[in-house]
Amino acid sequence: MTEARLEDVGSGLAPVTDGWFTVGVLDAAWVTNDAFGARCLFEADRPVLRARPDLEPRRFSELGFALAVVAPGRPSGMYHAESKQEDFLVLSGECLLIVEGEERVLRAWDFVHFPAGTAHAFVGAGDEPCLILMVGARGEDKTIVYPASDLARSRAAGVDAEARSPAEAYAPFPHWQPGRPEGLAELFQPR
């Protein structure tokens, strides 16, 4: 296997060829969204490449990885259930987990496993941003549903009516754009 070539895509480095690679979080490509915070995607997905239309998207075929920075009181995304396994590790800060109609507080080093079909969302809590490592299985047969939930809506993380696609669920919100979150370096300083 050859090493992938990384290029600056406007918000950091992303792989533009197939192969193995290593990249530091502070050097990798990031996207931001006023409603949902910031994410480091580690791959050349469409939102990362908005400033580089000359490049073809390159996504990992089996697993998706992201680092999410979630502000207090803000959701990381909409309440949803996927047909593939997802796992999360809170690296710093605090967040509220909405899972199957219940709330749980999560803090640094709390791990969450969701078998396929588990409805969930995260909302930042506490006084500082929450940093979450997100890992999800992929596959051509993957599906997603955004169930209507009064609890999720009360936390700005829910749809008004059930949706069956990200385009439908996220239609009222701005698109993710290439960009780095404010205070990025401070998030990764030893405490």
C-alpha positions as CSV (number, residue, x, y, z in Angstrom):
1,M,0.0,0.0,0.0
2,T,1.3,3.4,-0.9
3,E,1.1,6.6,1.2
4,A,-1.7,9.0,0.3
5,R,-0.9,12.5,-0.8
6,L,-2.3,15.2,1.5
7,E,-3.2,18.7,0.2
8,D,-4.3,21.9,1.8
9,V,-8.0,22.2,1.0
10,G,-8.5,25.6,2.6
11,S,-9.1,24.5,6.2
12,G,-6.3,22.1,6.6
13,L,-4.9,18.9,5.0
14,A,-7.0,16.1,3.5
15,P,-6.1,13.0,1.5
16,V,-6.4,13.5,-2.2
17,T,-5.1,10.1,-3.3
18,D,-5.8,6.6,-1.9
19,G,-3.4,5.0,0.7
20,W,-2.4,5.2,4.3
21,F,-1.5,8.6,5.9
22,T,-1.0,10.3,9.2
23,V,-2.1,13.8,10.0
24,G,-2.2,15.9,13.2
25,V,-5.6,17.2,14.4
26,L,-4.3,20.7,14.3
27,D,-3.2,20.3,10.7
28,A,-6.2,18.3,9.4
29,A,-9.1,19.8,7.5
30,W,-12.1,21.1,9.5
31,V,-15.6,22.2,8.8
32,T,-17.9,24.5,10.8
33,N,-21.6,25.1,11.1
34,D,-23.3,27.9,13.0
35,A,-25.9,25.5,14.3
36,F,-23.8,22.4,15.0
37,G,-20.2,23.5,15.9
38,A,-17.1,22.2,14.2
39,R,-15.8,18.9,12.9
40,C,-12.5,17.4,11.9
41,L,-13.4,14.8,9.3
42,F,-9.9,13.4,8.4
43,E,-11.1,12.6,4.9
44,A,-11.8,14.6,1.7
45,D,-15.6,14.6,2.1
46,R,-17.7,17.1,0.1
47,P,-18.0,19.7,2.9
48,V,-14.2,19.8,3.3
49,L,-13.8,20.3,-0.4
50,R,-16.2,23.3,-0.9
51,A,-13.2,25.6,-1.4
52,R,-11.5,23.0,-3.7
53,P,-14.0,22.0,-6.5
54,D,-11.0,20.8,-8.5
55,L,-10.6,17.8,-6.2
56,E,-12.7,14.6,-6.1
57,P,-14.2,13.5,-2.7
58,R,-12.4,10.6,-1.0
59,R,-14.3,8.9,1.9
60,F,-13.2,6.0,4.0
61,S,-15.2,3.0,2.8
62,E,-15.8,1.0,6.0
63,L,-15.6,3.5,9.0
64,G,-16.3,7.2,9.4
65,F,-14.2,9.1,11.9
66,A,-14.8,12.7,13.1
67,L,-13.8,14.9,16.0
68,A,-16.8,17.1,17.0
69,V,-16.5,20.3,18.9
70,V,-19.9,21.1,20.4
71,A,-20.6,24.4,22.2
72,P,-22.7,24.5,25.4
73,G,-26.4,24.4,24.7
74,R,-25.9,23.5,21.0
75,P,-26.5,20.1,19.4
76,S,-23.9,18.2,17.4
77,G,-26.5,17.1,14.9
78,M,-30.1,16.0,14.6
79,Y,-31.6,13.2,16.7
80,H,-31.3,10.1,14.4
81,A,-30.9,6.3,14.2
82,E,-28.6,4.7,11.6
83,S,-28.8,1.1,10.3
84,K,-25.1,0.6,11.2
85,Q,-23.2,0.7,14.5
86,E,-21.9,4.0,15.9
87,D,-19.5,4.6,18.8
88,F,-18.5,7.8,20.7
89,L,-15.9,8.8,23.2
90,V,-16.1,12.1,25.0
91,L,-12.5,13.5,25.2
92,S,-13.1,16.7,27.1
93,G,-15.9,18.8,28.4
94,E,-19.4,17.7,29.1
95,C,-22.5,17.0,27.0
96,L,-26.0,15.8,27.3
97,L,-26.8,12.5,25.5
98,I,-30.4,12.1,24.2
99,V,-30.9,8.3,23.6
100,E,-34.1,6.5,23.0
101,G,-36.1,9.2,24.6
102,E,-33.9,9.6,27.7
103,E,-31.2,12.0,28.8
104,R,-27.8,11.2,30.2
105,V,-25.0,13.5,31.2
106,L,-21.6,12.5,29.7
107,R,-18.2,13.7,30.8
108,A,-14.6,13.3,29.6
109,W,-13.7,9.6,29.0
110,D,-17.3,8.4,28.9
111,F,-17.8,5.9,26.0
112,V,-21.1,5.3,24.3
113,H,-21.9,2.4,22.0
114,F,-25.0,2.4,19.8
115,P,-26.1,-0.8,18.1
116,A,-27.8,-0.3,14.7
117,G,-31.2,1.4,15.1
118,T,-30.5,3.4,18.3
119,A,-31.9,6.9,18.2
120,H,-29.6,9.5,19.6
121,A,-28.2,13.1,19.6
122,F,-25.6,15.0,21.6
123,V,-26.0,18.6,23.1
124,G,-23.1,20.5,24.6
125,A,-23.3,21.2,28.3
126,G,-21.2,22.8,31.0
127,D,-19.2,26.0,30.5
128,E,-16.7,24.9,27.8
129,P,-16.9,23.2,24.4
130,C,-17.2,19.4,24.4
131,L,-14.9,17.4,22.3
132,I,-16.3,14.0,21.0
133,L,-14.6,11.3,18.9
134,M,-17.2,9.9,16.6
135,V,-16.9,6.6,14.8
136,G,-19.5,5.0,12.6
137,A,-19.7,2.0,10.3
138,R,-20.4,2.5,6.7
139,G,-21.8,0.5,3.8
140,E,-23.9,0.9,0.6
141,D,-26.9,-0.5,2.4
142,K,-26.8,2.0,5.2
143,T,-30.0,3.9,6.0
144,I,-30.9,6.7,8.5
145,V,-34.1,7.9,10.0
146,Y,-34.7,11.1,12.0
147,P,-37.6,10.3,14.3
148,A,-39.8,13.0,15.7
149,S,-39.0,13.5,19.4
150,D,-40.4,16.2,21.8
151,L,-37.3,15.8,24.0
152,A,-34.9,16.2,21.1
153,R,-36.8,19.2,19.8
154,S,-36.7,20.8,23.3
155,R,-32.9,20.7,23.0
156,A,-32.9,22.1,19.4
157,A,-31.8,18.6,18.1
158,G,-35.0,17.3,16.7
159,V,-37.1,17.4,13.5
160,D,-40.7,18.5,13.5
161,A,-41.8,15.4,11.5
162,E,-40.0,12.2,10.8
163,A,-37.4,12.5,8.1
164,R,-35.7,9.7,6.0
165,S,-32.7,11.6,4.6
166,P,-30.1,14.1,5.8
167,A,-31.2,16.5,3.1
168,E,-34.7,16.6,4.5
169,A,-33.7,16.7,8.2
170,Y,-31.1,19.4,7.7
171,A,-33.0,21.5,5.2
172,P,-33.6,24.4,7.6
173,F,-29.9,24.7,8.6
174,P,-26.8,26.2,6.9
175,H,-24.4,23.8,5.1
176,W,-21.1,22.8,6.7
177,Q,-18.4,25.0,5.4
178,P,-14.6,24.6,5.4
179,G,-13.2,26.4,8.4
180,R,-11.5,26.0,11.7
181,P,-13.2,26.6,15.0
182,E,-12.1,29.5,17.2
183,G,-9.6,28.5,19.9
184,L,-8.7,25.2,18.1
185,A,-5.2,25.1,19.5
186,E,-6.4,25.7,23.0
187,L,-8.7,22.7,22.8
188,F,-5.7,20.4,22.4
189,Q,-3.5,21.9,25.1
190,P,-2.7,19.6,28.1
191,R,-4.6,20.7,31.1
